[in-house]
């Protein structure tokens, strides 16, 4: 969802270059310098206003997190939270999820989150879906062998497409939930996004996939 422009967004971003990287091409392999401690790095692609990634950073202080968002206003909302909280394990990127291999080195990321991505329902826009094979290839290239891809959506069509796309790519499923909030096991550690809270409060169903790439099986043997 496209957010309205806010006059305060640009000045806030300009005032905190230590907390946010803008289209950071060429910084592969250097992300740990943005954090207080070198720890496993997790990436959310499309962070919206940041409720999920901020809460994850608070819940898991032993991990480092990056929120990547293409909308300037959206990333400014996350930045405003980070300015207030000063979380030592959170950094922001204003950039494009299609450029991940320009931002991250191979095996630099321990896990990727995709939360309520744009479903791009028209067939001509299939290649824009964040679970299209091109994007799956990017996640594989930047993710450590044992890393996992976690995907949540309220859109049944996108969920079904993603299930097929990941399966055709050769990924292995650790979790497939057709109703996350009604699943006591899958929902036990679930951290919600702003949209997820509103949608589920109105009775909407949330779908979730957690999957890994074939190489992870060899690592865990």
Secondary structure as UniProt FT lines:
FT   HELIX           7..15
FT   TURN            17..19
FT   STRAND          20..22
FT   TURN            25..26
FT   TURN            28..29
FT   HELIX           31..34
FT   STRAND          41..45
FT   TURN            48..49
FT   HELIX           51..59
FT   TURN            61..62
FT   STRAND          64..69
FT   HELIX           72..85
FT   TURN            88..89
FT   STRAND          90..94
FT   HELIX           97..99
FT   HELIX           100..103
FT   TURN            106..107
FT   STRAND          109..115
FT   HELIX           123..128
FT   TURN            130..131
FT   HELIX           133..142
FT   STRAND          143..153
FT   HELIX           156..169
FT   STRAND          172..177
FT   HELIX           180..182
FT   TURN            184..189
FT   HELIX           194..201
FT   TURN            202..203
FT   STRAND          207..212
FT   HELIX           215..220
//
